[in-house]
Amino acid sequence: MQRRTNPLDDRRRKAEETLPVRLTIRTPPLGLGQALNDMLRWLEVEVPKGGYDWLPSRVRGMDATHLYLRDLGTAHAFVERWPMVGLR
């Protein structure tokens, strides 16, 4: 019997292999709200296709996501744009 792979695990593995910068973004108690839409729109405009991926975090005891990026410059620009995001 062939073992099935989890599509999310496949995406995570690919992101970790191709996108070396990872930001862990803590989710506020009430969620990211409209800021999430704004962040995704900014990424679509500022980052070339395939230059980022946004995945759930596996950090125990913390509601968070991982934003994988290709370079530190983009990571710094993202954090400057949304300084209120709790990074780990």
NUGUZA-882324 format. One record per atom (N, C-alpha, C, O, CB): residue number from 1; x, y, z. Coordinates in nm, 3 decimals, decimal comma. Last residue first. Glycine has a CB too. Layout:
BEGIN
   i       X       Y       Z
 NUM       X       Y       Z
...
END
This chain:
BEGIN
   i       X       Y       Z
  88   0,781   3,639   1,578
  88   0,854   3,556   1,672
  88   0,991   3,529   1,613
  88   1,072   3,460   1,674
  88   0,779   3,423   1,702
  87   0,582   3,933   1,563
  87   0,673   3,837   1,503
  87   0,744   3,758   1,611
  87   0,765   3,807   1,722
  87   0,775   3,909   1,413
  86   0,279   4,068   1,547
  86   0,368   4,008   1,646
  86   0,455   3,901   1,582
  86   0,407   3,793   1,549
  86   0,288   3,948   1,761
  85   0,231   4,358   1,368
  85   0,227   4,213   1,362
  85   0,326   4,157   1,462
  85   0,443   4,195   1,462
  85   0,258   4,161   1,218
  84   0,273   4,623   1,365
  84   0,190   4,573   1,473
  84   0,182   4,421   1,475
  84   0,133   4,361   1,571
  84   0,052   4,631   1,463
  83   0,410   4,690   1,137
  83   0,487   4,678   1,261
  83   0,407   4,619   1,377
  83   0,464   4,572   1,475
  83   0,541   4,812   1,301
  82   0,383   4,648   0,837
  82   0,291   4,602   0,943
  82   0,368   4,581   1,073
  82   0,389   4,467   1,115
  82   0,219   4,470   0,900
  81   0,597   4,763   0,701
  81   0,460   4,796   0,659
  81   0,359   4,760   0,767
  81   0,261   4,832   0,787
  81   0,425   4,724   0,528
  80   0,817   4,644   0,820
  80   0,802   4,789   0,828
  80   0,659   4,831   0,795
  80   0,606   4,924   0,856
  80   0,900   4,858   0,733
  79   0,770   4,379   0,745
  79   0,765   4,414   0,888
  79   0,752   4,566   0,906
  79   0,683   4,611   0,997
  79   0,891   4,363   0,961
  78   0,809   4,405   0,465
  78   0,683   4,355   0,520
  78   0,666   4,398   0,666
  78   0,561   4,447   0,705
  78   0,676   4,201   0,508
  77   1,074   4,489   0,451
  77   0,968   4,576   0,399
  77   0,832   4,534   0,455
  77   0,749   4,619   0,487
  77   0,966   4,572   0,245
  76   1,201   4,260   0,558
  76   1,210   4,389   0,627
  76   1,100   4,484   0,581
  76   1,039   4,552   0,663
  76   1,348   4,454   0,604
  75   1,134   4,074   0,356
  75   1,092   4,052   0,495
  75   1,094   4,183   0,574
  75   1,001   4,214   0,647
  75   1,183   3,948   0,565
  74   1,265   4,182   0,137
  74   1,119   4,174   0,136
  74   1,065   4,155   0,277
  74   0,962   4,212   0,313
  74   1,072   4,059   0,045
  73   1,528   4,149   0,230
  73   1,478   4,281   0,195
  73   1,325   4,285   0,195
  73   1,264   4,379   0,246
  73   1,530   4,324   0,059
  72   1,566   3,872   0,254
  72   1,552   3,955   0,375
  72   1,496   4,093   0,346
  72   1,423   4,149   0,428
  72   1,685   3,969   0,444
  71   1,376   3,663   0,023
  71   1,492   3,744   0,065
  71   1,460   3,830   0,187
  71   1,344   3,856   0,219
  71   1,537   3,833  -0,050
  70   1,156   3,493  -0,019
  70   1,280   3,463  -0,088
  70   1,400   3,541  -0,033
  70   1,513   3,493  -0,042
  70   1,264   3,492  -0,234
  69   0,953   3,374   0,257
  69   0,992   3,473   0,156
  69   1,128   3,436   0,097
  69   1,204   3,359   0,155
  69   0,996   3,615   0,217
  68   0,676   3,256   0,433
  68   0,804   3,221   0,372
  68   0,832   3,319   0,258
  68   0,746   3,343   0,174
  68   0,804   3,074   0,321
  67   0,512   3,300   0,718
  67   0,524   3,363   0,587
  67   0,665   3,334   0,538
  67   0,762   3,382   0,596
  67   0,495   3,519   0,593
  66   0,315   3,105   0,924
  66   0,449   3,130   0,873
  66   0,437   3,195   0,736
  66   0,360   3,150   0,651
  66   0,533   2,999   0,865
  65   0,098   3,195   1,196
  65   0,122   3,147   1,060
  65   0,268   3,174   1,026
  65   0,335   3,255   1,091
  65   0,027   3,216   0,957
  64  -0,055   3,102   1,513
  64   0,036   3,178   1,428
  64   0,039   3,119   1,287
  64  -0,011   3,009   1,263
  64   0,179   3,181   1,487
  63  -0,122   3,056   1,835
  63  -0,193   3,069   1,709
  63  -0,109   3,160   1,619
  63  -0,095   3,279   1,646
  63  -0,339   3,126   1,730
  62   0,060   2,836   2,034
  62   0,052   2,972   1,981
  62  -0,024   2,968   1,849
  62   0,006   2,887   1,761
  62   0,195   3,034   1,962
  61   0,103   2,577   2,117
  61   0,055   2,673   2,215
  61   0,045   2,815   2,165
  61   0,023   2,907   2,244
  61   0,144   2,670   2,331
  60   0,366   2,504   1,889
  60   0,269   2,458   1,990
  60   0,232   2,571   2,086
  60   0,317   2,649   2,130
  60   0,327   2,338   2,070
  59   0,388   2,588   1,563
  59   0,436   2,628   1,694
  59   0,330   2,589   1,797
  59   0,217   2,638   1,791
  59   0,469   2,781   1,700
  58   0,338   2,551   1,302
  58   0,333   2,432   1,386
  58   0,387   2,461   1,525
  58   0,428   2,370   1,597
  58   0,412   2,316   1,322
  57   0,131   2,772   1,109
  57   0,248   2,743   1,192
  57   0,228   2,613   1,267
  57   0,115   2,570   1,292
  57   0,276   2,858   1,290
  56   0,009   2,764   0,774
  56  -0,012   2,758   0,918
  56   0,116   2,721   0,991
  56   0,199   2,646   0,938
  56  -0,123   2,658   0,952
  55   0,165   2,980   0,525
  55   0,121   2,849   0,574
  55   0,095   2,853   0,724
  55   0,151   2,937   0,795
  55   0,225   2,742   0,542
  54   0,234   3,133   0,235
  54   0,176   3,162   0,365
  54   0,114   3,033   0,415
  54   0,020   2,981   0,354
  54   0,068   3,279   0,358
  53   0,512   3,217   0,030
  53   0,404   3,124   0,062
  53   0,362   3,151   0,206
  53   0,444   3,188   0,290
  53   0,448   2,974   0,043
  52   0,674   3,389  -0,243
  52   0,630   3,377  -0,104
  52   0,529   3,263  -0,091
  52   0,471   3,218  -0,190
  52   0,566   3,511  -0,055
  51   0,736   3,391  -0,510
  51   0,833   3,446  -0,417
  51   0,791   3,445  -0,272
  51   0,863   3,494  -0,185
  51   0,864   3,584  -0,456
  50   0,556   3,323  -0,704
  50   0,637   3,215  -0,648
  50   0,738   3,261  -0,545
  50   0,818   3,181  -0,496
  50   0,708   3,144  -0,757
  49   0,581   3,636  -0,857
  49   0,509   3,509  -0,850
  49   0,603   3,398  -0,801
  49   0,714   3,383  -0,852
  49   0,448   3,472  -0,988
  48   0,744   3,888  -0,655
  48   0,723   3,815  -0,780
  48   0,651   3,682  -0,757
  48   0,660   3,623  -0,649
  48   0,858   3,790  -0,849
  47   0,580   4,115  -0,444
  47   0,664   3,996  -0,450
  47   0,637   3,922  -0,581
  47   0,522   3,896  -0,615
  47   0,638   3,902  -0,327
  46   0,398   4,330  -0,450
  46   0,541   4,355  -0,425
  46   0,633   4,235  -0,447
  46   0,753   4,253  -0,466
  46   0,557   4,402  -0,286
  45   0,138   4,231  -0,503
  45   0,192   4,343  -0,580
  45   0,345   4,351  -0,570
  45   0,412   4,374  -0,670
  45   0,131   4,474  -0,531
  44   0,100   4,020  -0,325
  44   0,073   3,998  -0,468
  44   0,135   4,107  -0,555
  44   0,180   4,080  -0,666
  44  -0,078   3,994  -0,491
  43   0,157   4,151  -0,083
  43   0,245   4,044  -0,131
  43   0,225   4,021  -0,280
  43   0,323   4,003  -0,354
  43   0,219   3,915  -0,054
  42  -0,065   4,321  -0,069
  42   0,070   4,377  -0,076
  42   0,167   4,273  -0,132
  42   0,250   4,303  -0,217
  42   0,117   4,426   0,063
  41  -0,269   4,131  -0,040
  41  -0,269   4,219  -0,158
  41  -0,129   4,278  -0,178
  41  -0,081   4,286  -0,291
  41  -0,375   4,333  -0,142
  40  -0,199   4,023   0,207
  40  -0,200   3,937   0,089
  40  -0,197   4,020  -0,039
  40  -0,129   3,984  -0,136
  40  -0,323   3,845   0,089
  39  -0,235   4,252   0,369
  39  -0,104   4,185   0,360
  39  -0,096   4,100   0,233
  39   0,004   4,104   0,161
  39  -0,080   4,097   0,485
  38  -0,508   4,302   0,336
  38  -0,411   4,403   0,294
  38  -0,273   4,341   0,277
  38  -0,201   4,373   0,182
  38  -0,405   4,517   0,396
  37  -0,615   4,071   0,453
  37  -0,641   4,101   0,311
  37  -0,539   4,201   0,257
  37  -0,490   4,186   0,145
  37  -0,784   4,155   0,293
  36  -0,518   4,114   0,715
  36  -0,478   3,995   0,639
  36  -0,500   4,017   0,490
  36  -0,413   3,985   0,409
  36  -0,556   3,871   0,686
  35  -0,648   4,346   0,795
  35  -0,503   4,351   0,776
  35  -0,455   4,230   0,695
  35  -0,361   4,242   0,616
  35  -0,430   4,356   0,911
  34  -0,907   4,276   0,850
  34  -0,880   4,337   0,720
  34  -0,730   4,343   0,692
  34  -0,690   4,344   0,576
  34  -0,939   4,477   0,714
  33  -0,809   4,018   1,077
  33  -0,913   4,100   1,016
  33  -0,874   4,151   0,878
  33  -0,814   4,078   0,798
  33  -0,945   4,217   1,106
  32  -0,654   3,867   1,242
  32  -0,587   3,973   1,167
  32  -0,686   4,065   1,096
  32  -0,652   4,177   1,060
  32  -0,491   3,914   1,066
  31  -0,800   3,795   1,570
  31  -0,764   3,768   1,431
  31  -0,697   3,886   1,364
  31  -0,684   3,993   1,424
  31  -0,886   3,728   1,352
  30  -0,828   3,853   1,833
  30  -0,945   3,875   1,748
  30  -0,915   3,852   1,600
  30  -0,997   3,887   1,514
  30  -0,996   4,016   1,768
  29  -0,567   3,791   1,931
  29  -0,686   3,722   1,982
  29  -0,810   3,737   1,895
  29  -0,890   3,644   1,884
  29  -0,717   3,772   2,120
  28  -0,341   3,780   1,645
  28  -0,400   3,846   1,762
  28  -0,526   3,772   1,807
  28  -0,584   3,697   1,729
  28  -0,433   3,995   1,730
  27  -0,105   3,543   1,555
  27  -0,240   3,589   1,527
  27  -0,297   3,654   1,653
  27  -0,301   3,590   1,758
  27  -0,331   3,471   1,479
  26   0,231   3,601   1,475
  26   0,131   3,566   1,577
  26  -0,005   3,624   1,538
  26  -0,015   3,738   1,493
  26   0,174   3,619   1,717
  25   0,424   3,480   1,227
  25   0,334   3,589   1,257
  25   0,229   3,542   1,356
  25   0,148   3,454   1,326
  25   0,267   3,642   1,128
  24   0,743   3,421   1,147
  24   0,634   3,362   1,223
  24   0,548   3,476   1,272
  24   0,594   3,561   1,349
  24   0,686   3,274   1,343
  23   0,905   3,419   0,839
  23   0,852   3,503   0,946
  23   0,741   3,426   1,015
  23   0,653   3,371   0,948
  23   0,800   3,642   0,891
  22   1,184   3,292   0,681
  22   1,054   3,258   0,739
  22   1,020   3,355   0,851
  22   1,097   3,370   0,947
  22   1,052   3,112   0,790
  21   1,367   3,259   0,389
  21   1,334   3,349   0,499
  21   1,194   3,314   0,550
  21   1,099   3,308   0,472
  21   1,342   3,500   0,455
  20   1,404   3,082   0,168
  20   1,486   3,068   0,289
  20   1,450   3,156   0,408
  20   1,498   3,130   0,518
  20   1,624   3,095   0,253
  19   1,231   2,895  -0,030
  19   1,211   3,029   0,027
  19   1,281   3,033   0,163
  19   1,222   2,993   0,263
  19   1,058   3,064   0,040
  18   1,280   2,630  -0,099
  18   1,298   2,734  -0,201
  18   1,288   2,878  -0,148
  18   1,333   2,971  -0,215
  18   1,197   2,716  -0,308
  17   1,243   2,460   0,121
  17   1,354   2,435   0,028
  17   1,383   2,555  -0,062
  17   1,499   2,578  -0,098
  17   1,324   2,314  -0,057
  16   1,013   2,553   0,243
  16   1,137   2,550   0,321
  16   1,259   2,528   0,232
  16   1,369   2,573   0,266
  16   1,129   2,441   0,428
  15   0,828   2,513   0,034
  15   0,857   2,649   0,083
  15   0,990   2,652   0,158
  15   1,070   2,743   0,138
  15   0,744   2,700   0,173
  14   0,828   2,231   0,019
  14   0,874   2,310  -0,096
  14   0,911   2,452  -0,052
  14   1,013   2,505  -0,096
  14   0,764   2,315  -0,205
  13   0,725   2,171   0,274
  13   0,856   2,121   0,235
  13   0,913   2,203   0,118
  13   1,031   2,240   0,118
  13   0,847   1,972   0,196
  12   0,472   2,291   0,252
  12   0,566   2,336   0,354
  12   0,709   2,294   0,316
  12   0,802   2,374   0,325
  12   0,528   2,278   0,493
  11   0,356   2,140   0,047
  11   0,376   2,285   0,029
  11   0,480   2,338   0,127
  11   0,564   2,420   0,091
  11   0,244   2,361   0,047
  10   0,353   1,890   0,175
  10   0,427   1,907   0,050
  10   0,456   2,055   0,024
  10   0,567   2,091  -0,016
  10   0,349   1,847  -0,069
   9   0,181   1,943   0,387
   9   0,320   1,906   0,416
   9   0,407   1,923   0,291
   9   0,523   1,965   0,301
   9   0,328   1,761   0,467
   8  -0,050   1,987   0,239
   8   0,005   2,096   0,319
   8   0,151   2,068   0,355
   8   0,234   2,159   0,353
   8  -0,079   2,117   0,446
   7  -0,099   1,733   0,128
   7  -0,066   1,846   0,040
   7  -0,005   1,964   0,116
   7   0,081   2,034   0,063
   7  -0,191   1,892  -0,033
   6   0,045   1,445   0,259
   6  -0,043   1,556   0,292
   6  -0,004   1,675   0,205
   6   0,112   1,716   0,206
   6  -0,035   1,592   0,445
   5   0,060   1,142   0,077
   5   0,126   1,258   0,136
   5   0,021   1,367   0,159
   5  -0,078   1,377   0,086
   5   0,242   1,310   0,045
   4  -0,002   0,798   0,141
   4  -0,044   0,927   0,087
   4   0,035   1,038   0,153
   4   0,073   1,029   0,270
   4  -0,196   0,950   0,107
   3   0,179   0,504   0,069
   3   0,144   0,605   0,169
   3   0,108   0,737   0,101
   3   0,181   0,783   0,013
   3   0,261   0,627   0,268
   2   0,059   0,216  -0,089
   2   0,137   0,339  -0,099
   2   0,086   0,442   0,001
   2  -0,034   0,463   0,016
   2   0,131   0,396  -0,243
   1   0,083  -0,117   0,000
   1   0,000   0,000   0,000
   1   0,088   0,125   0,000
   1   0,181   0,136   0,080
   1  -0,095  -0,001   0,121
END
